[in-house]
């Protein structure tokens, strides 16, 4: 049986939801990552940066854009060193300026994804998958890729059946 790893970055606190800023006790991407684990099993790995992003949503978006433009690779609190035991790698994150937060790439660039199936998952407020699939293909050399999944962030808590059906089809 295939073994799954769910790598995710999620933002709690102030978030953009259906046109306004709201406080979320749990980030949308974390909710979706947990739905994937519930549907197909696997291990969760949360990408967490050493330097925290601003609590203010707008300030966070400014920082995220600065990192994207600079091609930054923020330092993480901990890293996965090997994914040798896994077959499928779900890469989950919020859509920040059309792609994953740069911290997700910090982790992925340290891994040998040769022979792994990589699946893009994005939570968003209108951007869909953005360039996430294209960006993963640049970084995840030697991997194969399944069909990505975009989940509207405001609907994440109600998307379990959609997420489960997609995950089961892809693995």
N, C-alpha and C positions, 0 to 999 in steps of 0.2 A: 504494500500500500504506500502511496506517495506521501511524503512528509512535507508539511507546509510551514513556511515562515512568513509572518505578517509584520513587516517593518512599517512603522507609522510615525508621523509627526502630527500633533494636534494642538490647537490653541484653545485653552479655556479662558474664561473672563470675557472681556469686551470683544464682540464679533459683529460683523455686518450680517444682518438677517432681514431678508425681504425689504430692503430699502432703509433700514434704521439700525442703529447700534444697540445691541442687547447684551446682557451678561449671561454667559453660559457656564454652568457649573462643570460641565463635561464638554469637551470639544466635539464637534460633529465627526471629525475623522476618527477619533477614538471610538465613538459609537459604531461607526461602520466597520472598523477593524475588529471589534468584538463580535459583530454579526458574522463576519467572515469566519472567525475562529469557531463560533457556535455551529455554523453550517458545515464546515469541512474539517474542523480540527486544526491544530497547529500551535505554534509558539508565537507569542506577541513580543515584539521588541520596540520600545518607544525611543525615538530619537529625541534627546534632550540636550540643549545647548548649555555650555558653561555660563555664558553671558545671557541673561534673560532678556527677552524682548520687552519693549515698553508695555505697561499695562494698558495704556491708552491705545485704542484701536488705530486711530489715524497716525499716531507716532510710530506704531508698529509697521504700518504699511510703508511709511517713509523709509524706515530702516530696512525693510524687506526689499524695497526697490533699489536702495543703495547697494545692498549685498548682491543683488542680481546684476546690476550694471558693472560691479567690480569683479564678478565671478568669484565672490568670496566663498570660503569654506570654513564656516564657524566651527570652533572647537566644541566637541561633544563631551558630556559628562562620562560616558562610557561608550565602548565600541564593540561591535561584533568582530571577532578576528577570523572566524571561519564559518562558512555555511555548507560545509562538505556533506553534512547529514541531511540536507534539505533538497527536495526536488522542485518545488514551486515557491517562488518568492513574490508575495504580494507587496507592492510598494504603494503606500497610502499617504496622502497628504492633502492639505487644503491648496487651492489654486491661488498662489501669490504671484501676481503679475504674469499670469499665463503658464506657470509651471510650478514645480515643487519648491518649498522653502530650500534655500541653499544648504541647510544642515542635512537634508536628506541626501544630497549629492556627496557631502563630506563622508557619510557612512558608506554609500555605494561604491565610491572610488577605492575604498580599502578592501573590497571583496572580489574574489574570483567567481564570476557568475557563469563561467564556461559550463555549458550543458544544462543550465538551470532554465526553467520556464519562468519568465518575469511577467507580472500582471500589474498594469497601472490602475490605480484607484484614486480619484480626485473628488473631494467635496468642493462645492463651488456655489456661487450666487449668480450664475449666469454665464460663466466662461466654459462650462463643460470640461473636457479633458485638456483644453488649451494645447500647449506643445509638449505635454508630459510624455506622451508615447515616443515622440521623436527624440526628446531629450534622453529618455531612458535608453533608447537604441544607440545613442552616441556613447554612453557611459558603460553600459552592460555588455561589453564585448564577449562574444561567444555564447550568449544566451539566445533562447528562442522566446517569442513573445505571444501571449494570448491577447484576446480582445479586452481592451480596457473598460472600466466602468466609471461613469460620472454620476455622482449623487448630489442633487440639489441640497445644499447644507441645511436650509430651513426645513427640509423634509427628511433629514437623516434619521431621526428617531422613529419615523414611520416607514422606513424603507427596508425593514428586515427581510420581508419576503422577496423583494427585488434583488437585494444583495445576496441572499442565500441561493436563489435560483441561478444567478450569474456565476457565483463561486462554484457551485456543484457542476455546472456545465463546463467550466474552464479547467477543472482539475479532473 
